[in-house]
Amino acid sequence: MITRNRIKSSEKQAALIWQQAVGVELTSTQDELLNVIYPGRINGDNGPDFRDAVILNKLRLTKGDVEVHFRSSDWYSHEHHTNAAYNNVILHVAMWHDCNSPTLLQNGKLVPVLSLAKALQHQPYLLPHQLPCFRIPDRMDRQTLRKLLNAAGEERFKEKAMHFQAEILGPALKALSAREAAGQVLYRGMMRALGYAKNTRPFEDLADRIPLTAIEFREGLSLKQAMLLGTAGLLPSQRRQGKFGKGKEVRELEQTWQSADKKAEAMKESDWNLSRIYPNNSPVRRIIAQSYLIERYSGRGLLAGILQLVKDTPLSGRHSTLQNSLTVDADGYWRDHFDFDAKSRTKISALLGNNKAGEIAVNVILPFAFSWGELASETKLTDSAIGLYRNYPRLAENCITRHMAKQLCLEDFSDFTACHQQGLIRIFHNYCREGRCGRCPLAGWTGPADSDKVPETRYHITGG
């Protein structure tokens, strides 16, 4: 994802006021009363300025995006009314309303306009309201905060494990044996993680079109790569005019795909989001990375290899054993290529580096291993999975953890673990963007006297 400053300087005042409007009853230009429950998080990508906002509108909660302008007419001068990316906007916020109509979305829906100058009677600096979790370090000691975030993080782990278990036991894979179903769920989870937010569904689709049983024991890395890229519809011969690839490796992939025994219909290039993403996150490079992982564990199979890796990784300070076993160095053609016709002047980073390997370990490998350990009654596996998760070091920050750190005014979170970060993500998803501040474990904290109320997570998940 390419991040940038989404809010122009002329709009920053309006954006700051909007973020402070929590709890204030406001009147839109259509004389409609609304209450700001959660202002949302700043969007660093294309599209509306704020994501996941919650407003109380006509006695019901409305969740979606918010676009901010200095003048409401900017909506049309910026041509947002022709852009489907803005169809999830629930409120158009402007300092001044200089149009005579509500805001029109691309799908034909009308959304209200909030004129801050009118609604706040030109005195926005008098707003006394803040989110109840604002400046949480001023009223909660560090140990208590870490304990609450740890509990939330372990709940997120439990939810992921339950989801994996439901997939293994679900009707979609009933034709497979238990181990085959587990292998497919693991493979699909890893593919989903490789897609980031923009290509999650295409990667899942690819995993379903060419399941693990159809590829992991095929002989040779080149065949695995050809089958994956060909099924994805991303080989040069399958793509738009002008896309080409030179070199022995590319010719071998094309020839292998043409002669391969194909079981599923190939995807189309248009199924993938290939624009406005970092070159290192190119779906082509991530598919190549997955082929290396499948090849790496092809002797025993991906499932057995990954589960053994979790069992063998020491719990004490040796998370790198797990992480390093998931990294993939760039080699050969992909040492200096982003795509088939995109060559870099310098050596490119790994196909799958430490940061992404850590994300896959925390979000996929460990909760999956725990869920399978429960189903197979492998106590050592479940103990290893939850133990590694509890002690896994802090991962690279993402847009949600950065947003939550800013929202809570956490100036220093260097001592956080990956579990604490997962706790922040769970609180955002389950409370902030749902407008459930009153039930949030952070906002509802009343002081040291309640320290015994921090929930302890139970880890047995079979049967929900």
C-alpha positions as CSV (number, residue, x, y, z in Angstrom):
1,M,0.0,0.0,0.0
2,I,1.4,3.4,-0.9
3,T,0.7,5.8,2.0
4,R,0.6,9.6,1.7
5,N,-0.9,12.6,3.5
6,R,-4.5,12.2,2.5
7,I,-5.8,15.4,4.0
8,K,-4.8,18.8,2.4
9,S,-3.7,21.6,4.6
10,S,-6.9,23.6,3.9
11,E,-8.9,20.6,5.2
12,K,-6.8,19.8,8.2
13,Q,-8.8,22.1,10.5
14,A,-12.1,20.4,9.5
15,A,-10.5,17.0,10.0
16,L,-9.2,17.9,13.5
17,I,-12.6,19.2,14.5
18,W,-14.3,16.1,13.2
19,Q,-12.0,13.9,15.3
20,Q,-12.9,15.9,18.4
21,A,-16.7,15.8,17.8
22,V,-17.2,12.6,19.8
23,G,-20.4,12.7,21.9
24,V,-21.6,15.9,20.4
25,E,-25.2,16.0,18.9
26,L,-25.0,17.8,15.6
27,T,-27.4,18.8,13.0
28,S,-26.7,18.2,9.3
29,T,-27.6,20.6,6.6
30,Q,-30.7,18.5,6.0
31,D,-31.8,19.2,9.6
32,E,-31.1,15.7,10.6
33,L,-29.8,15.0,14.1
34,L,-26.7,12.8,14.4
35,N,-24.3,11.9,17.2
36,V,-20.6,11.0,16.6
37,I,-19.9,7.7,18.3
38,Y,-16.5,7.1,16.7
39,P,-14.9,9.4,14.1
40,G,-13.0,6.6,12.4
41,R,-9.3,6.2,11.5
42,I,-7.4,8.3,9.0
43,N,-7.0,6.5,5.7
44,G,-3.5,6.6,4.3
45,D,-4.6,5.2,0.9
46,N,-6.9,6.3,-1.9
47,G,-10.5,6.8,-1.0
48,P,-12.4,8.6,1.8
49,D,-10.4,10.4,4.5
50,F,-11.7,8.3,7.4
51,R,-12.5,4.6,7.6
52,D,-14.7,2.7,10.1
53,A,-16.6,5.7,11.5
54,V,-19.7,5.2,13.6
55,I,-22.6,7.7,13.9
56,L,-26.0,7.5,15.6
57,N,-28.4,8.6,12.9
58,K,-32.2,8.4,13.2
59,L,-31.9,6.3,16.4
60,R,-29.7,3.7,14.6
61,L,-26.0,3.1,14.3
62,T,-24.5,3.7,10.9
63,K,-21.0,2.5,10.1
64,G,-18.8,3.4,7.2
65,D,-16.5,6.1,5.7
66,V,-16.4,9.8,6.1
67,E,-15.0,12.3,3.6
68,V,-13.8,15.7,4.7
69,H,-13.6,18.9,2.6
70,F,-13.1,22.6,3.3
71,R,-16.1,23.3,1.0
72,S,-18.8,20.7,0.3
73,S,-18.6,21.6,-3.5
74,D,-15.2,20.0,-3.5
75,W,-17.0,16.6,-3.6
76,Y,-18.0,17.3,-7.2
77,S,-14.9,19.2,-8.3
78,H,-12.9,16.2,-7.1
79,E,-15.3,13.9,-9.0
80,H,-16.0,11.7,-6.0
81,H,-19.6,11.3,-7.3
82,T,-18.2,9.2,-10.2
83,N,-15.9,7.1,-8.0
84,A,-17.2,3.8,-6.6
85,A,-14.5,3.8,-4.0
86,Y,-16.6,6.4,-2.1
87,N,-19.8,4.4,-2.1
88,N,-19.4,3.4,1.5
89,V,-19.4,7.1,2.7
90,I,-22.1,7.7,5.3
91,L,-21.4,11.4,6.0
92,H,-19.8,14.2,4.1
93,V,-18.1,16.6,6.5
94,A,-17.2,20.1,5.3
95,M,-16.2,23.3,7.1
96,W,-18.6,25.3,4.8
97,H,-21.6,24.0,2.8
98,D,-21.7,25.9,-0.5
99,C,-24.0,23.4,-2.3
100,N,-27.8,23.3,-2.3
101,S,-28.2,19.5,-2.1
102,P,-27.0,16.5,-0.2
103,T,-24.0,14.6,-1.4
104,L,-24.6,12.1,-4.3
105,L,-22.6,8.9,-4.4
106,Q,-21.6,7.0,-7.6
107,N,-24.3,4.3,-6.8
108,G,-27.0,7.0,-6.8
109,K,-27.4,7.1,-3.0
110,L,-27.6,10.4,-1.2
111,V,-25.8,11.0,2.1
112,P,-26.1,14.0,4.5
113,V,-23.7,16.9,4.7
114,L,-22.4,18.1,8.0
115,S,-21.3,21.8,8.0
116,L,-19.0,22.2,10.9
117,A,-19.1,26.0,10.9
118,K,-22.9,25.9,11.2
119,A,-23.3,23.0,13.5
120,L,-20.7,24.2,16.0
121,Q,-21.7,27.9,15.7
122,H,-18.2,29.0,14.6
123,Q,-16.7,27.9,17.9
124,P,-15.1,24.6,17.3
125,Y,-12.3,25.2,19.8
126,L,-14.8,25.0,22.6
127,L,-15.4,21.3,22.1
128,P,-14.9,19.6,25.4
129,H,-15.5,16.0,24.3
130,Q,-12.9,13.2,23.7
131,L,-13.0,9.5,23.3
132,P,-13.2,7.8,26.8
133,C,-9.9,6.1,26.1
134,F,-8.0,9.3,25.3
135,R,-4.7,9.7,27.2
136,I,-5.1,6.4,28.8
137,P,-1.6,6.4,30.3
138,D,-2.7,9.3,32.6
139,R,-5.2,7.0,34.4
140,M,-3.9,3.5,34.0
141,D,-0.5,2.1,35.0
142,R,1.6,0.4,32.4
143,Q,1.3,-3.1,34.0
144,T,-2.5,-2.9,34.0
145,L,-2.6,-1.7,30.4
146,R,-0.3,-4.5,29.2
147,K,-2.4,-7.0,31.1
148,L,-5.6,-5.8,29.5
149,L,-4.1,-5.8,26.0
150,N,-2.6,-9.2,26.6
151,A,-6.1,-10.5,27.5
152,A,-7.6,-9.0,24.3
153,G,-4.7,-10.4,22.2
154,E,-5.3,-13.9,23.5
155,E,-9.0,-13.5,22.8
156,R,-8.1,-12.7,19.2
157,F,-5.8,-15.7,19.1
158,K,-8.7,-17.9,20.3
159,E,-11.1,-16.4,17.7
160,K,-8.6,-17.2,14.9
161,A,-8.1,-20.7,16.2
162,M,-11.8,-21.3,16.3
163,H,-12.2,-20.0,12.8
164,F,-9.5,-22.4,11.5
165,Q,-11.1,-25.3,13.4
166,A,-14.5,-24.5,11.9
167,E,-12.9,-24.5,8.4
168,I,-11.3,-27.9,8.9
169,L,-14.6,-29.4,10.1
170,G,-16.8,-27.5,7.7
171,P,-18.8,-28.9,4.8
172,A,-16.6,-27.3,2.2
173,L,-13.8,-29.9,2.8
174,K,-15.9,-32.9,3.9
175,A,-14.7,-34.9,0.9
176,L,-11.1,-34.8,2.2
177,S,-9.6,-36.7,5.1
178,A,-9.0,-34.7,8.3
179,R,-5.3,-34.2,7.6
180,E,-6.0,-33.2,4.0
181,A,-8.6,-30.7,5.1
182,A,-6.2,-29.3,7.7
183,G,-3.5,-28.9,5.1
184,Q,-5.8,-27.1,2.8
185,V,-6.9,-24.7,5.6
186,L,-3.3,-24.0,6.5
187,Y,-2.4,-23.4,2.8
188,R,-5.4,-21.2,2.3
189,G,-4.6,-19.2,5.4
190,M,-1.0,-18.6,4.3
191,M,-2.2,-17.5,0.8
192,R,-4.7,-15.1,2.4
193,A,-2.0,-13.5,4.4
194,L,0.2,-13.1,1.3
195,G,-2.6,-11.0,-0.3
196,Y,-2.6,-8.2,2.2
197,A,-5.8,-6.2,2.2
198,K,-6.1,-5.5,-1.5
199,N,-5.6,-9.1,-2.8
200,T,-7.0,-11.3,0.0
201,R,-9.9,-12.6,-2.0
202,P,-7.9,-13.4,-5.2
203,F,-5.3,-15.3,-3.2
204,E,-8.1,-17.3,-1.5
205,D,-9.6,-18.0,-4.9
206,L,-6.3,-19.2,-6.2
207,A,-5.9,-21.5,-3.2
208,D,-9.4,-23.0,-3.9
209,R,-8.7,-23.4,-7.7
210,I,-5.4,-25.2,-7.2
211,P,-5.7,-26.8,-3.8
212,L,-2.6,-28.1,-1.8
213,T,-3.3,-31.7,-2.7
214,A,-3.0,-30.8,-6.4
215,I,0.4,-29.1,-6.2
216,E,2.5,-29.9,-3.2
217,F,3.9,-33.3,-4.4
218,R,4.3,-32.3,-8.0
219,E,8.0,-32.6,-8.8
220,G,10.1,-29.5,-9.2
221,L,10.0,-25.9,-8.2
222,S,9.4,-24.7,-11.8
223,L,6.3,-26.8,-12.2
224,K,4.8,-25.5,-8.9
225,Q,5.5,-21.9,-10.0
226,A,4.0,-22.5,-13.5
227,M,0.9,-24.1,-12.0
228,L,0.3,-21.3,-9.5
229,L,1.1,-18.4,-11.8
230,G,-0.8,-20.0,-14.7
231,T,-3.9,-20.7,-12.6
232,A,-3.7,-17.1,-11.3
233,G,-3.7,-15.8,-14.9
234,L,-0.5,-13.8,-14.3
235,L,1.9,-15.4,-16.8
236,P,3.0,-12.9,-19.5
237,S,1.1,-14.7,-22.2
238,Q,-2.1,-14.4,-20.2
239,R,-1.9,-10.7,-19.5
240,R,-2.6,-7.4,-21.2
241,Q,-1.0,-6.3,-24.4
242,G,2.5,-5.0,-23.8
243,K,3.2,-7.3,-20.8
244,F,6.1,-9.6,-21.7
245,G,9.0,-11.4,-20.0
246,K,12.4,-12.3,-21.3
247,G,14.9,-14.9,-20.1
248,K,15.3,-18.6,-19.8
249,E,13.2,-18.8,-16.5
250,V,10.2,-17.1,-18.1
251,R,10.3,-19.3,-21.2
252,E,10.4,-22.4,-19.0
253,L,7.4,-21.2,-17.0
254,E,5.4,-20.6,-20.1
255,Q,6.3,-24.0,-21.7
256,T,5.6,-25.8,-18.4
257,W,2.2,-24.2,-18.1
258,Q,1.3,-25.0,-21.7
259,S,2.1,-28.7,-21.2
260,A,0.7,-29.0,-17.7
261,D,-2.4,-31.1,-16.8
262,K,-4.8,-28.3,-15.9
263,K,-7.7,-29.1,-13.6
264,A,-9.2,-25.7,-13.0
265,E,-10.1,-22.6,-15.1
266,A,-7.5,-19.9,-14.9
267,M,-8.2,-16.6,-13.2
268,K,-8.0,-13.3,-15.2
269,E,-5.5,-10.5,-14.7
270,S,-8.4,-8.3,-13.9
271,D,-9.2,-10.4,-10.8
272,W,-6.1,-9.0,-9.2
273,N,-5.4,-5.5,-7.8
274,L,-2.0,-4.7,-9.4
275,S,-2.0,-0.9,-9.0
276,R,-0.9,1.3,-6.2
277,I,0.9,-1.4,-4.2
278,Y,4.5,-1.6,-3.2
279,P,6.5,-3.5,-5.9
280,N,7.7,-5.9,-3.2
281,N,4.1,-6.8,-2.4
282,S,3.3,-7.7,-6.0
283,P,1.0,-10.8,-6.2
284,V,3.5,-12.3,-8.7
285,R,6.4,-12.1,-6.2
286,R,4.2,-13.4,-3.3
287,I,3.0,-16.4,-5.4
288,I,6.6,-17.2,-6.2
289,A,7.4,-17.0,-2.5
290,Q,4.6,-19.5,-1.7
291,S,6.0,-21.9,-4.3
292,Y,9.3,-21.9,-2.5
293,L,7.6,-22.6,0.8
294,I,5.6,-25.5,-0.7
295,E,8.8,-26.9,-2.3
296,R,10.7,-26.4,1.0
297,Y,8.3,-28.7,2.9
298,S,7.5,-31.0,0.0
299,G,9.3,-34.0,1.5
300,R,6.9,-34.3,4.5
301,G,4.2,-32.1,3.2
302,L,3.4,-28.5,4.1
303,L,1.1,-29.5,7.1
304,A,3.6,-31.9,8.7
305,G,6.5,-29.6,8.1
306,I,4.9,-26.5,9.6
307,L,3.5,-28.3,12.6
308,Q,6.9,-29.9,13.4
309,L,8.4,-26.5,13.1
310,V,6.1,-25.1,15.8
311,K,6.9,-28.1,18.1
312,D,10.6,-27.7,17.6
313,T,10.8,-23.9,18.1
314,P,12.1,-23.1,21.6
315,L,9.7,-21.0,23.7
316,S,12.4,-18.8,25.3
317,G,13.6,-16.0,23.0
318,R,14.1,-18.2,19.9
319,H,11.1,-17.0,17.8
320,S,13.6,-16.4,15.0
321,T,13.7,-20.2,14.5
322,L,10.1,-20.1,13.4
323,Q,10.4,-16.8,11.5
324,N,13.5,-17.7,9.6
325,S,11.9,-21.0,8.4
326,L,9.2,-18.9,6.7
327,T,11.4,-16.3,5.0
328,V,12.3,-16.8,1.3
329,D,15.3,-15.1,-0.2
330,A,15.1,-13.7,-3.8
331,D,17.0,-15.9,-6.2
332,G,17.6,-16.1,-9.9
333,Y,15.2,-14.1,-12.1
334,W,13.4,-12.7,-9.0
335,R,16.5,-11.2,-7.5
336,D,16.0,-8.1,-9.5
337,H,12.5,-8.3,-10.9
338,F,9.2,-7.0,-9.4
339,D,7.2,-8.5,-12.2
340,F,7.8,-10.1,-15.6
341,D,8.5,-6.7,-17.2
342,A,9.6,-4.7,-14.2
343,K,13.3,-4.9,-13.5
344,S,15.0,-3.0,-10.7
345,R,18.4,-1.4,-11.0
346,T,19.4,-2.8,-7.6
347,K,18.9,-6.1,-5.8
348,I,15.4,-6.4,-4.4
349,S,14.6,-7.5,-0.9
350,A,13.6,-11.1,0.0
351,L,10.5,-12.6,-1.7
352,L,9.2,-13.1,1.8
353,G,11.1,-11.1,4.4
354,N,11.2,-11.1,8.2
355,N,8.3,-8.7,8.7
356,K,5.9,-10.6,6.6
357,A,7.1,-14.0,7.9
358,G,6.4,-12.7,11.4
359,E,2.9,-11.6,10.5
360,I,2.2,-15.1,9.0
361,A,3.6,-16.8,12.1
362,V,1.4,-14.8,14.5
363,N,-1.8,-14.5,12.4
364,V,-1.8,-17.9,10.7
365,I,0.7,-20.5,11.8
366,L,0.4,-20.3,15.6
367,P,-3.5,-20.1,15.8
368,F,-3.8,-22.8,13.2
369,A,-1.3,-25.1,15.0
370,F,-3.3,-24.6,18.2
371,S,-6.6,-25.4,16.5
372,W,-5.1,-28.6,15.0
373,G,-3.5,-29.6,18.3
374,E,-6.9,-29.4,19.9
375,L,-8.5,-31.5,17.2
376,A,-5.7,-34.1,17.2
377,S,-5.3,-34.1,21.0
378,E,-1.7,-33.1,20.7
379,T,-1.0,-31.2,23.9
380,K,2.6,-30.4,23.0
381,L,1.5,-28.7,19.9
382,T,-1.1,-26.6,21.6
383,D,1.3,-25.6,24.4
384,S,4.0,-24.7,21.9
385,A,1.6,-22.6,19.8
386,I,0.1,-20.5,22.6
387,G,3.5,-20.2,24.4
388,L,5.2,-18.9,21.2
389,Y,2.3,-16.5,20.6
390,R,2.5,-15.1,24.2
391,N,6.2,-14.3,23.9
392,Y,6.4,-13.4,20.2
393,P,8.2,-10.0,19.9
394,R,6.5,-6.9,18.5
395,L,5.8,-7.0,14.8
396,A,6.1,-4.1,12.4
397,E,3.4,-1.6,12.9
398,N,0.4,-1.5,10.6
399,C,-2.2,1.2,10.0
400,I,-4.5,0.0,12.8
401,T,-1.8,-0.4,15.5
402,R,-0.5,3.1,14.6
403,H,-4.0,4.5,14.7
404,M,-4.7,2.9,18.1
405,A,-1.4,4.0,19.6
406,K,-2.2,7.6,18.6
407,Q,-5.8,7.3,19.8
408,L,-4.7,6.1,23.2
409,C,-1.7,8.5,23.3
410,L,0.8,5.7,23.7
411,E,4.1,7.6,23.2
412,D,6.2,4.5,24.0
413,F,5.2,1.0,23.2
414,S,8.6,-0.5,22.7
415,D,7.9,-3.1,25.4
416,F,4.8,-4.4,23.7
417,T,4.7,-7.9,22.3
418,A,2.9,-9.1,19.2
419,C,0.1,-10.3,21.5
420,H,-0.3,-6.7,22.8
421,Q,-0.5,-5.5,19.2
422,Q,-3.1,-8.1,18.4
423,G,-5.0,-6.8,21.5
424,L,-5.1,-3.3,20.0
425,I,-6.4,-4.7,16.8
426,R,-9.1,-6.7,18.5
427,I,-10.2,-3.7,20.5
428,F,-10.4,-1.6,17.4
429,H,-12.5,-4.1,15.5
430,N,-14.7,-5.2,18.3
431,Y,-15.3,-1.9,20.1
432,C,-14.0,1.3,18.3
433,R,-15.5,0.7,14.9
434,E,-18.6,-0.8,16.3
435,G,-19.4,2.2,18.5
436,R,-19.2,0.1,21.7
437,C,-17.1,2.4,23.8
438,G,-19.2,1.7,26.9
439,R,-18.2,-2.0,26.8
440,C,-14.6,-1.5,25.9
441,P,-12.2,-3.0,28.5
442,L,-10.0,0.1,28.2
443,A,-12.6,2.8,28.3
444,G,-14.5,1.1,31.2
445,W,-11.4,0.8,33.4
446,T,-12.0,2.5,36.8
447,G,-8.6,2.0,38.5
448,P,-6.4,-0.3,40.5
449,A,-9.2,-1.5,42.6
450,D,-10.5,-3.4,39.6
451,S,-7.2,-5.2,38.8
452,D,-8.7,-8.5,39.6
453,K,-11.3,-8.0,36.9
454,V,-8.9,-8.4,34.0
455,P,-10.2,-11.5,32.2
456,E,-8.1,-14.6,32.1
457,T,-8.3,-16.4,28.7
458,R,-9.1,-20.0,28.6
459,Y,-7.5,-21.9,25.8
460,H,-9.6,-25.0,25.2
461,I,-11.7,-24.1,22.2
462,T,-13.3,-27.3,20.9
463,G,-17.0,-26.9,20.8
464,G,-16.7,-23.1,21.0
